Amino acid sequence: MSLRSNLPELTKHTLEDARSEFPANVRLGDFVVAGKNFGMGSSREQAPMVIKTVGVRAVLAKSFARIFYRNAINIGLPAVVVNTSEIAEGDELELDLAGGKVIDLSTDKELTFPRMSKTMEAILNEGGLLAYVEKYGDLLLA
C-alpha cells in the first residue's frame, strides 16, 4: 500500500506472491497467461498498471475479476478472455485483438475469443481511457 504512488518501486514486486521470479524475468512484450478469475481482490488500478509498466503486452486468462478487467482496459492493458489450457510456458504468442485470436507460434495453434466491444477496442487503441477522453472528449462509441 505504501508503494502505490511509486510505480517503479512497485514493479519490483509484480506478481511476486504467485511467482517470486516474475519481476526479474519478465521481458518487454511478454504475456501473462492465467487461469480463472485473474485479478480477484485487485480493486485498485495499480494492479494492472504495474503489470503494464513492467512491459507485459496483454493478460490472457480463462476469466477475470470484473474490477480488474475494467481497470486493465481503462489503463490500456489488453485483458483477453480465452481458453489458456493449451498454452505452455515459454510459448511464443501473437495477439490479434481485432481478429479475436491468439496465435501460438510455438505450436501453430490458433485460439479464438469473442471480440471486445468497439468502445473497449477504441480505448485500448488509444492507450487507455484517459488518452481516449483527452483525444475525443467524453464521446464513446455506441
Secondary structure, DSSP 8 states (H G I E B T S, - for coil): -TTTT-HHHHGGGTTTTT-TTHHHH--TT-EEE--SSBTTT--STHHHHHHHHTT--EEEES-B-HHHHHHHHHHT--EEE---TT--TT--EEEETTTTEEEETTTTEEEE-----HHHHHHHHTTSHHHHHHHHTT----
